[in-house]
């Protein structure tokens, strides 16, 4: 079973890496419109907040199943953000 602490670290690292990649893309391509990469950063922050809120829910009966669902949601959201970042 994934612990709450490790799951929070995973969310933090994954979303942090996506945000870093968006800013690196913005610095590497200064002539492109920065609004596109800023939109990805905003979405990553929003997803981060949502995932942390889900992890901290206390009204969960089966914590193991809940944490697995949050982990799957993290993978899905991260994959979507990475695809958007790669499309820039």
N, C-alpha and C positions, 0 to 999 in steps of 0.2 A: 504494500500500500504506500502510495506517495504521501509524504507528510505535508502538512499545510505550509511549513517553512520552505521545503524544497520546491514545492509548486510555485510559491511566490517568487522564489529566486529564478526559476525557469521563466516565468512571465516577465520578470524584470530584465533578464539577460536577452531574451528573444526580442522583446519590443525595443529595448535599448539599442540592440544591434541594427534593427530595421531603421530606427531614427538616425543612427550614425551613418548608415549607408545612404539615406536620403540627403543628409547634409553633405556628405562626401561627393555625391553626384552633383549637388548644387554648386559646390566649389570647383569641381572638375569641369563643369560646363557652365561658365558664367554668362554666356550669351543666351542660354535657354531661359524660358519663363520660370522663375522660382516658385510661382503659385502652384505648379503641379507637384513639386516635391514637398512644399508646405502642406498641401492637402493630404499627402501620405503621412506626414508627421502628425497632423491633427487627428487623422483616423487611427494611427497607432496609439496615440495618447488616449483617445476615447476607448479603444479596445482594451488598453491596459486597465483603465479605471473600471470598465465593465467586468473584466476577468477577476480583478482583485475583489470587487464587490461580491462576485459569485463565490470566491474562495472563502470569504469571511462570513458567509451565510451561516446562521446558527440553527435554523429550523430544518436541518437535513437529517433524515432517518438513517440512511446508509451512507456514511462518509466515504467509504472506499469507492462506491459506485459514483457518487457525486464528484469526487476528485478525478476519477477517470474521465468523466464527461467534460469536466473543465479542461483537462489535458487535451482531449480531442478537439475541443472548441479552440484552444490556443493554437494547435497545429493548423486547423482550418483557417483561422484568421491570419496567422503568420504567412501561410502559403499564399493567400489572396493578396496580402500586402507586398510580398516579394514579387509576385507576378506583375503587380502594378508598377513596382520600382524597376523591374527589368524592362518594362514596356517604354520607360522614359527614354 
